[in-house]
Structure formats: structure tokens, C-alpha cells
Amino acid sequence: PDSIYADFTWVAFAGDKIPDEHARVFKIVADARDATVDLVQRRVAAGDAVSGREADRAARSVIEAAGFGGAFVHRTGHSIGREVHGTGANLDSLETLDDRTLIDRTCFSVEPGIYLPGKFGVRSELDMTIENGRAIVSGEPRQSEIVAILKEAT
């Protein structure tokens, strides 16, 4: 009952071949996710502070640069504790502009997304924990491409 939650999202396509547009949008989202992970890991390893707002901007800037800024309509991540949405810093420069620092012994999600109304949406989510000067990704390996769930095994 006192365990910490996990909050993961993987993307699949109900078909045997991933459409090019879906693959392109997934790559942008994965690059945004990884930009956030890289920023947090680099700052934590250097002993430098990183705020939730800065972590959000790392993802958001990748998506904006690709021309999908208006299609990323939520914060990049949230604190995770004994409830799936915890009380710590959120990765947010959109809703609450969270300037709280991501601190040692905390867990949070990194979950950027692009949502194209009437077409499709993509979110890639993983969790990170900061412990003893290291920012660790839970559940490696990260998703690197959309899964075609009707593809025949080779």
C-alpha cells in the first residue's frame, strides 16, 4: 500500500504497417521526451538545479520547432508519489508555470504528446527518479518506434 506508482504510455497502431505521418509525429514526440530526460540527467549529474518549468520547456521547444506547438496541449509531466499524481514539482510551463525544483528522492513522469484532432494522437511516457545525484529512467528501454500490433511475426 505504500509503494510508488508507475505511469507509462506506449503507442501502438492497429495495422501491419505504420503510416509515415504517424511515424514522423512519434519521432518528434520521442525526441521531445528524450530532450527532457537529457536536460534533467545533465543538470542532476552536475549538481545543478532544474525546475519543472525548464524541464517542460525542453520538450515543448522540440515540438514547437517541428511546427506542432499548438497540438501539445498539456504539461510535459507530473510528480508521482503514493498517488499517481503527487504533490511535488510538475514539468509545466503551460498550465501552472512550475518553478519548483526537481529534488532528490522524487519521481515524476515525462510525457509529451502531439494530438491532431480528427486524425490521431501520440504520447510517449516514462518515469524518472532522482536519487543520490542521479536521474534514472524507469522501465528502460524507452519506446523507439510505434508498435504495429497486427504485423505478422518474422
Secondary structure as UniProt FT lines:
FT   STRAND          12..13
FT   HELIX           20..46
FT   HELIX           52..65
FT   TURN            66..67
FT   HELIX           69..71
FT   STRAND          79..80
FT   TURN            104..105
FT   STRAND          106..110
FT   STRAND          113..116
FT   TURN            117..119
FT   STRAND          120..123
FT   STRAND          125..131
FT   TURN            132..133
FT   STRAND          134..138
FT   STRAND          147..148
FT   TURN            149..150
//
